[in-house]
Amino acid sequence: MLRSLVVNVAATWVEDMQGKAMQDKMKASETRRRVAERKRAEEEQARLQAERKSAEAKQAEEAAVQLEKAAKKKSEDDRLAKQQVEQQADTDRLEKKRADDLADTHRHATEAADAAAQSYRKAKEDADRQAVADHQAELAAEAMAEKDREARSTTHKHHSKVQRIVQFFRHHD
């Protein structure tokens, strides 16, 4: 029985060693798999970055071509604009002379308009003062009318009392 036990222990030890060796192999295999995946991910990132840089370079080249076209167009536009400015300068010199003449006429008209505006302001101030005075007169008239109504009402009340007293005395005489 001891011998059987020793054989069982030995067999178990061998199985443990084989299991450990297999576990070590599995760990090594898993580590190699992870390293390979990481390497593939890094290669994919490098490929994507290269594609992105290539696209950026292509966009930069297209932008440079567009800028060159725009610069040529601007140069032609500037030449045409300069030509128009020179023509306009000649026209402006003639119109300046007319504008100076009109400015003199305008200055005289402005002076007349200012005088008319001053006259209008004075008339408006006078009208405003008159409106205030009229309004105050209305208020005073209304106040007097109210006092007159109150006086009549008081007189009427006194008159009624006096009549009752007179009737009282007539009736008791």
Contact map, one row per residue, 1 for C-alpha under 8 A:
11111000000000000000000000000000000000000000000000000000000000000000000000000000000000000000000000000000000000000000000000000000000000000000000000000000000000000000000000000
11111100000000000000000000000000000000000000000000000000000000000000000000000000000000000000000000000000000000000000000000000000000000000000000000000000000000000000000000000
11111110000000000000000000000000000000000000000000000000000000000000000000000000000000000000000000000000000000000000000000000000000000000000000000000000000000000000000000000
11111111000000000000000000000000000000000000000000000000000000000000000000000000000000000000000000000000000000000000000000000000000000000000000000000000000000000000000000000
11111111100000000000000000000000000000000000000000000000000000000000000000000000000000000000000000000000000000000000000000000000000000000000000000000000000000000000000000000
01111111110000000000000000000000000000000000000000000000000000000000000000000000000000000000000000000000000000000000000000000000000000000000000000000000000000000000000000000
00111111111000000000000000000000000000000000000000000000000000000000000000000000000000000000000000000000000000000000000000000000000000000000000000000000000000000000000000000
00011111111100000000000000000000000000000000000000000000000000000000000000000000000000000000000000000000000000000000000000000000000000000000000000000000000000000000000000000
00001111111110000000000000000000000000000000000000000000000000000000000000000000000000000000000000000000000000000000000000000000000000000000000000000000000000000000000000000
00000111111111000000000000000000000000000000000000000000000000000000000000000000000000000000000000000000000000000000000000000000000000000000000000000000000000000000000000000
00000011111111100000000000000000000000000000000000000000000000000000000000000000000000000000000000000000000000000000000000000000000000000000000000000000000000000000000000000
00000001111111110000000000000000000000000000000000000000000000000000000000000000000000000000000000000000000000000000000000000000000000000000000000000000000000000000000000000
00000000111111111000000000000000000000000000000000000000000000000000000000000000000000000000000000000000000000000000000000000000000000000000000000000000000000000000000000000
00000000011111111100000000000000000000000000000000000000000000000000000000000000000000000000000000000000000000000000000000000000000000000000000000000000000000000000000000000
00000000001111111110000000000000000000000000000000000000000000000000000000000000000000000000000000000000000000000000000000000000000000000000000000000000000000000000000000000
00000000000111111111000000000000000000000000000000000000000000000000000000000000000000000000000000000000000000000000000000000000000000000000000000000000000000000000000000000
00000000000011111111100000000000000000000000000000000000000000000000000000000000000000000000000000000000000000000000000000000000000000000000000000000000000000000000000000000
00000000000001111111110000000000000000000000000000000000000000000000000000000000000000000000000000000000000000000000000000000000000000000000000000000000000000000000000000000
00000000000000111111111000000000000000000000000000000000000000000000000000000000000000000000000000000000000000000000000000000000000000000000000000000000000000000000000000000
00000000000000011111111100000000000000000000000000000000000000000000000000000000000000000000000000000000000000000000000000000000000000000000000000000000000000000000000000000
00000000000000001111111110000000000000000000000000000000000000000000000000000000000000000000000000000000000000000000000000000000000000000000000000000000000000000000000000000
00000000000000000111111111000000000000000000000000000000000000000000000000000000000000000000000000000000000000000000000000000000000000000000000000000000000000000000000000000
00000000000000000011111111100000000000000000000000000000000000000000000000000000000000000000000000000000000000000000000000000000000000000000000000000000000000000000000000000
00000000000000000001111111110000000000000000000000000000000000000000000000000000000000000000000000000000000000000000000000000000000000000000000000000000000000000000000000000
00000000000000000000111111111000000000000000000000000000000000000000000000000000000000000000000000000000000000000000000000000000000000000000000000000000000000000000000000000
00000000000000000000011111111100000000000000000000000000000000000000000000000000000000000000000000000000000000000000000000000000000000000000000000000000000000000000000000000
00000000000000000000001111111110000000000000000000000000000000000000000000000000000000000000000000000000000000000000000000000000000000000000000000000000000000000000000000000
00000000000000000000000111111111000000000000000000000000000000000000000000000000000000000000000000000000000000000000000000000000000000000000000000000000000000000000000000000
00000000000000000000000011111111100000000000000000000000000000000000000000000000000000000000000000000000000000000000000000000000000000000000000000000000000000000000000000000
00000000000000000000000001111111110000000000000000000000000000000000000000000000000000000000000000000000000000000000000000000000000000000000000000000000000000000000000000000
00000000000000000000000000111111111000000000000000000000000000000000000000000000000000000000000000000000000000000000000000000000000000000000000000000000000000000000000000000
00000000000000000000000000011111111100000000000000000000000000000000000000000000000000000000000000000000000000000000000000000000000000000000000000000000000000000000000000000
00000000000000000000000000001111111110000000000000000000000000000000000000000000000000000000000000000000000000000000000000000000000000000000000000000000000000000000000000000
00000000000000000000000000000111111111000000000000000000000000000000000000000000000000000000000000000000000000000000000000000000000000000000000000000000000000000000000000000
00000000000000000000000000000011111111100000000000000000000000000000000000000000000000000000000000000000000000000000000000000000000000000000000000000000000000000000000000000
00000000000000000000000000000001111111110000000000000000000000000000000000000000000000000000000000000000000000000000000000000000000000000000000000000000000000000000000000000
00000000000000000000000000000000111111111000000000000000000000000000000000000000000000000000000000000000000000000000000000000000000000000000000000000000000000000000000000000
00000000000000000000000000000000011111111100000000000000000000000000000000000000000000000000000000000000000000000000000000000000000000000000000000000000000000000000000000000
00000000000000000000000000000000001111111110000000000000000000000000000000000000000000000000000000000000000000000000000000000000000000000000000000000000000000000000000000000
00000000000000000000000000000000000111111111000000000000000000000000000000000000000000000000000000000000000000000000000000000000000000000000000000000000000000000000000000000
00000000000000000000000000000000000011111111100000000000000000000000000000000000000000000000000000000000000000000000000000000000000000000000000000000000000000000000000000000
00000000000000000000000000000000000001111111110000000000000000000000000000000000000000000000000000000000000000000000000000000000000000000000000000000000000000000000000000000
00000000000000000000000000000000000000111111111000000000000000000000000000000000000000000000000000000000000000000000000000000000000000000000000000000000000000000000000000000
00000000000000000000000000000000000000011111111100000000000000000000000000000000000000000000000000000000000000000000000000000000000000000000000000000000000000000000000000000
00000000000000000000000000000000000000001111111110000000000000000000000000000000000000000000000000000000000000000000000000000000000000000000000000000000000000000000000000000
00000000000000000000000000000000000000000111111111000000000000000000000000000000000000000000000000000000000000000000000000000000000000000000000000000000000000000000000000000
00000000000000000000000000000000000000000011111111100000000000000000000000000000000000000000000000000000000000000000000000000000000000000000000000000000000000000000000000000
00000000000000000000000000000000000000000001111111110000000000000000000000000000000000000000000000000000000000000000000000000000000000000000000000000000000000000000000000000
00000000000000000000000000000000000000000000111111111000000000000000000000000000000000000000000000000000000000000000000000000000000000000000000000000000000000000000000000000
00000000000000000000000000000000000000000000011111111100000000000000000000000000000000000000000000000000000000000000000000000000000000000000000000000000000000000000000000000
00000000000000000000000000000000000000000000001111111110000000000000000000000000000000000000000000000000000000000000000000000000000000000000000000000000000000000000000000000
00000000000000000000000000000000000000000000000111111111000000000000000000000000000000000000000000000000000000000000000000000000000000000000000000000000000000000000000000000
00000000000000000000000000000000000000000000000011111111100000000000000000000000000000000000000000000000000000000000000000000000000000000000000000000000000000000000000000000
00000000000000000000000000000000000000000000000001111111110000000000000000000000000000000000000000000000000000000000000000000000000000000000000000000000000000000000000000000
00000000000000000000000000000000000000000000000000111111111000000000000000000000000000000000000000000000000000000000000000000000000000000000000000000000000000000000000000000
00000000000000000000000000000000000000000000000000011111111100000000000000000000000000000000000000000000000000000000000000000000000000000000000000000000000000000000000000000
00000000000000000000000000000000000000000000000000001111111110000000000000000000000000000000000000000000000000000000000000000000000000000000000000000000000000000000000000000
00000000000000000000000000000000000000000000000000000111111111000000000000000000000000000000000000000000000000000000000000000000000000000000000000000000000000000000000000000
00000000000000000000000000000000000000000000000000000011111111100000000000000000000000000000000000000000000000000000000000000000000000000000000000000000000000000000000000000
00000000000000000000000000000000000000000000000000000001111111110000000000000000000000000000000000000000000000000000000000000000000000000000000000000000000000000000000000000
00000000000000000000000000000000000000000000000000000000111111111000000000000000000000000000000000000000000000000000000000000000000000000000000000000000000000000000000000000
00000000000000000000000000000000000000000000000000000000011111111100000000000000000000000000000000000000000000000000000000000000000000000000000000000000000000000000000000000
00000000000000000000000000000000000000000000000000000000001111111110000000000000000000000000000000000000000000000000000000000000000000000000000000000000000000000000000000000
00000000000000000000000000000000000000000000000000000000000111111111000000000000000000000000000000000000000000000000000000000000000000000000000000000000000000000000000000000
00000000000000000000000000000000000000000000000000000000000011111111100000000000000000000000000000000000000000000000000000000000000000000000000000000000000000000000000000000
00000000000000000000000000000000000000000000000000000000000001111111110000000000000000000000000000000000000000000000000000000000000000000000000000000000000000000000000000000
00000000000000000000000000000000000000000000000000000000000000111111111000000000000000000000000000000000000000000000000000000000000000000000000000000000000000000000000000000
00000000000000000000000000000000000000000000000000000000000000011111111100000000000000000000000000000000000000000000000000000000000000000000000000000000000000000000000000000
00000000000000000000000000000000000000000000000000000000000000001111111110000000000000000000000000000000000000000000000000000000000000000000000000000000000000000000000000000
00000000000000000000000000000000000000000000000000000000000000000111111111000000000000000000000000000000000000000000000000000000000000000000000000000000000000000000000000000
00000000000000000000000000000000000000000000000000000000000000000011111111100000000000000000000000000000000000000000000000000000000000000000000000000000000000000000000000000
00000000000000000000000000000000000000000000000000000000000000000001111111110000000000000000000000000000000000000000000000000000000000000000000000000000000000000000000000000
00000000000000000000000000000000000000000000000000000000000000000000111111111000000000000000000000000000000000000000000000000000000000000000000000000000000000000000000000000
00000000000000000000000000000000000000000000000000000000000000000000011111111100000000000000000000000000000000000000000000000000000000000000000000000000000000000000000000000
00000000000000000000000000000000000000000000000000000000000000000000001111111110000000000000000000000000000000000000000000000000000000000000000000000000000000000000000000000
00000000000000000000000000000000000000000000000000000000000000000000000111111111000000000000000000000000000000000000000000000000000000000000000000000000000000000000000000000
00000000000000000000000000000000000000000000000000000000000000000000000011111111100000000000000000000000000000000000000000000000000000000000000000000000000000000000000000000
00000000000000000000000000000000000000000000000000000000000000000000000001111111110000000000000000000000000000000000000000000000000000000000000000000000000000000000000000000
00000000000000000000000000000000000000000000000000000000000000000000000000111111111000000000000000000000000000000000000000000000000000000000000000000000000000000000000000000
00000000000000000000000000000000000000000000000000000000000000000000000000011111111100000000000000000000000000000000000000000000000000000000000000000000000000000000000000000
00000000000000000000000000000000000000000000000000000000000000000000000000001111111110000000000000000000000000000000000000000000000000000000000000000000000000000000000000000
00000000000000000000000000000000000000000000000000000000000000000000000000000111111111000000000000000000000000000000000000000000000000000000000000000000000000000000000000000
00000000000000000000000000000000000000000000000000000000000000000000000000000011111111100000000000000000000000000000000000000000000000000000000000000000000000000000000000000
00000000000000000000000000000000000000000000000000000000000000000000000000000001111111110000000000000000000000000000000000000000000000000000000000000000000000000000000000000
00000000000000000000000000000000000000000000000000000000000000000000000000000000111111111000000000000000000000000000000000000000000000000000000000000000000000000000000000000
00000000000000000000000000000000000000000000000000000000000000000000000000000000011111111100000000000000000000000000000000000000000000000000000000000000000000000000000000000
00000000000000000000000000000000000000000000000000000000000000000000000000000000001111111110000000000000000000000000000000000000000000000000000000000000000000000000000000000
00000000000000000000000000000000000000000000000000000000000000000000000000000000000111111111000000000000000000000000000000000000000000000000000000000000000000000000000000000
00000000000000000000000000000000000000000000000000000000000000000000000000000000000011111111100000000000000000000000000000000000000000000000000000000000000000000000000000000
00000000000000000000000000000000000000000000000000000000000000000000000000000000000001111111110000000000000000000000000000000000000000000000000000000000000000000000000000000
00000000000000000000000000000000000000000000000000000000000000000000000000000000000000111111111000000000000000000000000000000000000000000000000000000000000000000000000000000
00000000000000000000000000000000000000000000000000000000000000000000000000000000000000011111111100000000000000000000000000000000000000000000000000000000000000000000000000000
00000000000000000000000000000000000000000000000000000000000000000000000000000000000000001111111110000000000000000000000000000000000000000000000000000000000000000000000000000
00000000000000000000000000000000000000000000000000000000000000000000000000000000000000000111111111000000000000000000000000000000000000000000000000000000000000000000000000000
00000000000000000000000000000000000000000000000000000000000000000000000000000000000000000011111111100000000000000000000000000000000000000000000000000000000000000000000000000
00000000000000000000000000000000000000000000000000000000000000000000000000000000000000000001111111110000000000000000000000000000000000000000000000000000000000000000000000000
00000000000000000000000000000000000000000000000000000000000000000000000000000000000000000000111111111000000000000000000000000000000000000000000000000000000000000000000000000
00000000000000000000000000000000000000000000000000000000000000000000000000000000000000000000011111111100000000000000000000000000000000000000000000000000000000000000000000000
00000000000000000000000000000000000000000000000000000000000000000000000000000000000000000000001111111110000000000000000000000000000000000000000000000000000000000000000000000
00000000000000000000000000000000000000000000000000000000000000000000000000000000000000000000000111111111000000000000000000000000000000000000000000000000000000000000000000000
00000000000000000000000000000000000000000000000000000000000000000000000000000000000000000000000011111111100000000000000000000000000000000000000000000000000000000000000000000
00000000000000000000000000000000000000000000000000000000000000000000000000000000000000000000000001111111110000000000000000000000000000000000000000000000000000000000000000000
00000000000000000000000000000000000000000000000000000000000000000000000000000000000000000000000000111111111000000000000000000000000000000000000000000000000000000000000000000
00000000000000000000000000000000000000000000000000000000000000000000000000000000000000000000000000011111111100000000000000000000000000000000000000000000000000000000000000000
00000000000000000000000000000000000000000000000000000000000000000000000000000000000000000000000000001111111110000000000000000000000000000000000000000000000000000000000000000
00000000000000000000000000000000000000000000000000000000000000000000000000000000000000000000000000000111111111000000000000000000000000000000000000000000000000000000000000000
00000000000000000000000000000000000000000000000000000000000000000000000000000000000000000000000000000011111111100000000000000000000000000000000000000000000000000000000000000
00000000000000000000000000000000000000000000000000000000000000000000000000000000000000000000000000000001111111110000000000000000000000000000000000000000000000000000000000000
00000000000000000000000000000000000000000000000000000000000000000000000000000000000000000000000000000000111111111000000000000000000000000000000000000000000000000000000000000
00000000000000000000000000000000000000000000000000000000000000000000000000000000000000000000000000000000011111111100000000000000000000000000000000000000000000000000000000000
00000000000000000000000000000000000000000000000000000000000000000000000000000000000000000000000000000000001111111110000000000000000000000000000000000000000000000000000000000
00000000000000000000000000000000000000000000000000000000000000000000000000000000000000000000000000000000000111111111000000000000000000000000000000000000000000000000000000000
00000000000000000000000000000000000000000000000000000000000000000000000000000000000000000000000000000000000011111111100000000000000000000000000000000000000000000000000000000
00000000000000000000000000000000000000000000000000000000000000000000000000000000000000000000000000000000000001111111110000000000000000000000000000000000000000000000000000000
00000000000000000000000000000000000000000000000000000000000000000000000000000000000000000000000000000000000000111111111000000000000000000000000000000000000000000000000000000
00000000000000000000000000000000000000000000000000000000000000000000000000000000000000000000000000000000000000011111111100000000000000000000000000000000000000000000000000000
00000000000000000000000000000000000000000000000000000000000000000000000000000000000000000000000000000000000000001111111110000000000000000000000000000000000000000000000000000
00000000000000000000000000000000000000000000000000000000000000000000000000000000000000000000000000000000000000000111111111000000000000000000000000000000000000000000000000000
00000000000000000000000000000000000000000000000000000000000000000000000000000000000000000000000000000000000000000011111111100000000000000000000000000000000000000000000000000
00000000000000000000000000000000000000000000000000000000000000000000000000000000000000000000000000000000000000000001111111110000000000000000000000000000000000000000000000000
00000000000000000000000000000000000000000000000000000000000000000000000000000000000000000000000000000000000000000000111111111000000000000000000000000000000000000000000000000
00000000000000000000000000000000000000000000000000000000000000000000000000000000000000000000000000000000000000000000011111111100000000000000000000000000000000000000000000000
00000000000000000000000000000000000000000000000000000000000000000000000000000000000000000000000000000000000000000000001111111110000000000000000000000000000000000000000000000
00000000000000000000000000000000000000000000000000000000000000000000000000000000000000000000000000000000000000000000000111111111000000000000000000000000000000000000000000000
00000000000000000000000000000000000000000000000000000000000000000000000000000000000000000000000000000000000000000000000011111111100000000000000000000000000000000000000000000
00000000000000000000000000000000000000000000000000000000000000000000000000000000000000000000000000000000000000000000000001111111110000000000000000000000000000000000000000000
00000000000000000000000000000000000000000000000000000000000000000000000000000000000000000000000000000000000000000000000000111111111000000000000000000000000000000000000000000
00000000000000000000000000000000000000000000000000000000000000000000000000000000000000000000000000000000000000000000000000011111111100000000000000000000000000000000000000000
00000000000000000000000000000000000000000000000000000000000000000000000000000000000000000000000000000000000000000000000000001111111110000000000000000000000000000000000000000
00000000000000000000000000000000000000000000000000000000000000000000000000000000000000000000000000000000000000000000000000000111111111000000000000000000000000000000000000000
00000000000000000000000000000000000000000000000000000000000000000000000000000000000000000000000000000000000000000000000000000011111111100000000000000000000000000000000000000
00000000000000000000000000000000000000000000000000000000000000000000000000000000000000000000000000000000000000000000000000000001111111110000000000000000000000000000000000000
00000000000000000000000000000000000000000000000000000000000000000000000000000000000000000000000000000000000000000000000000000000111111111000000000000000000000000000000000000
00000000000000000000000000000000000000000000000000000000000000000000000000000000000000000000000000000000000000000000000000000000011111111100000000000000000000000000000000000
00000000000000000000000000000000000000000000000000000000000000000000000000000000000000000000000000000000000000000000000000000000001111111110000000000000000000000000000000000
00000000000000000000000000000000000000000000000000000000000000000000000000000000000000000000000000000000000000000000000000000000000111111111000000000000000000000000000000000
00000000000000000000000000000000000000000000000000000000000000000000000000000000000000000000000000000000000000000000000000000000000011111111100000000000000000000000000000000
00000000000000000000000000000000000000000000000000000000000000000000000000000000000000000000000000000000000000000000000000000000000001111111110000000000000000000000000000000
00000000000000000000000000000000000000000000000000000000000000000000000000000000000000000000000000000000000000000000000000000000000000111111111000000000000000000000000000000
00000000000000000000000000000000000000000000000000000000000000000000000000000000000000000000000000000000000000000000000000000000000000011111111100000000000000000000000000000
00000000000000000000000000000000000000000000000000000000000000000000000000000000000000000000000000000000000000000000000000000000000000001111111110000000000000000000000000000
00000000000000000000000000000000000000000000000000000000000000000000000000000000000000000000000000000000000000000000000000000000000000000111111111000000000000000000000000000
00000000000000000000000000000000000000000000000000000000000000000000000000000000000000000000000000000000000000000000000000000000000000000011111111100000000000000000000000000
00000000000000000000000000000000000000000000000000000000000000000000000000000000000000000000000000000000000000000000000000000000000000000001111111110000000000000000000000000
00000000000000000000000000000000000000000000000000000000000000000000000000000000000000000000000000000000000000000000000000000000000000000000111111111000000000000000000000000
00000000000000000000000000000000000000000000000000000000000000000000000000000000000000000000000000000000000000000000000000000000000000000000011111111100000000000000000000000
00000000000000000000000000000000000000000000000000000000000000000000000000000000000000000000000000000000000000000000000000000000000000000000001111111110000000000000000000000
00000000000000000000000000000000000000000000000000000000000000000000000000000000000000000000000000000000000000000000000000000000000000000000000111111111000000000000000000000
00000000000000000000000000000000000000000000000000000000000000000000000000000000000000000000000000000000000000000000000000000000000000000000000011111111100000000000000000000
00000000000000000000000000000000000000000000000000000000000000000000000000000000000000000000000000000000000000000000000000000000000000000000000001111111110000000000000000000
00000000000000000000000000000000000000000000000000000000000000000000000000000000000000000000000000000000000000000000000000000000000000000000000000111111111000000000000000000
00000000000000000000000000000000000000000000000000000000000000000000000000000000000000000000000000000000000000000000000000000000000000000000000000011111111100000000000000000
00000000000000000000000000000000000000000000000000000000000000000000000000000000000000000000000000000000000000000000000000000000000000000000000000001111111110000000000000000
00000000000000000000000000000000000000000000000000000000000000000000000000000000000000000000000000000000000000000000000000000000000000000000000000000111111111000000000000000
00000000000000000000000000000000000000000000000000000000000000000000000000000000000000000000000000000000000000000000000000000000000000000000000000000011111111100000000000000
00000000000000000000000000000000000000000000000000000000000000000000000000000000000000000000000000000000000000000000000000000000000000000000000000000001111111110000000000000
00000000000000000000000000000000000000000000000000000000000000000000000000000000000000000000000000000000000000000000000000000000000000000000000000000000111111111000000000000
00000000000000000000000000000000000000000000000000000000000000000000000000000000000000000000000000000000000000000000000000000000000000000000000000000000011111111100000000000
00000000000000000000000000000000000000000000000000000000000000000000000000000000000000000000000000000000000000000000000000000000000000000000000000000000001111111110000000000
00000000000000000000000000000000000000000000000000000000000000000000000000000000000000000000000000000000000000000000000000000000000000000000000000000000000111111111000000000
00000000000000000000000000000000000000000000000000000000000000000000000000000000000000000000000000000000000000000000000000000000000000000000000000000000000011111111100000000
00000000000000000000000000000000000000000000000000000000000000000000000000000000000000000000000000000000000000000000000000000000000000000000000000000000000001111111110000000
00000000000000000000000000000000000000000000000000000000000000000000000000000000000000000000000000000000000000000000000000000000000000000000000000000000000000111111111000000
00000000000000000000000000000000000000000000000000000000000000000000000000000000000000000000000000000000000000000000000000000000000000000000000000000000000000011111111100000
00000000000000000000000000000000000000000000000000000000000000000000000000000000000000000000000000000000000000000000000000000000000000000000000000000000000000001111111110000
00000000000000000000000000000000000000000000000000000000000000000000000000000000000000000000000000000000000000000000000000000000000000000000000000000000000000000111111111000
00000000000000000000000000000000000000000000000000000000000000000000000000000000000000000000000000000000000000000000000000000000000000000000000000000000000000000011111111100
00000000000000000000000000000000000000000000000000000000000000000000000000000000000000000000000000000000000000000000000000000000000000000000000000000000000000000001111111110
00000000000000000000000000000000000000000000000000000000000000000000000000000000000000000000000000000000000000000000000000000000000000000000000000000000000000000000111111111
00000000000000000000000000000000000000000000000000000000000000000000000000000000000000000000000000000000000000000000000000000000000000000000000000000000000000000000011111111
00000000000000000000000000000000000000000000000000000000000000000000000000000000000000000000000000000000000000000000000000000000000000000000000000000000000000000000001111111
00000000000000000000000000000000000000000000000000000000000000000000000000000000000000000000000000000000000000000000000000000000000000000000000000000000000000000000000111111
00000000000000000000000000000000000000000000000000000000000000000000000000000000000000000000000000000000000000000000000000000000000000000000000000000000000000000000000011111
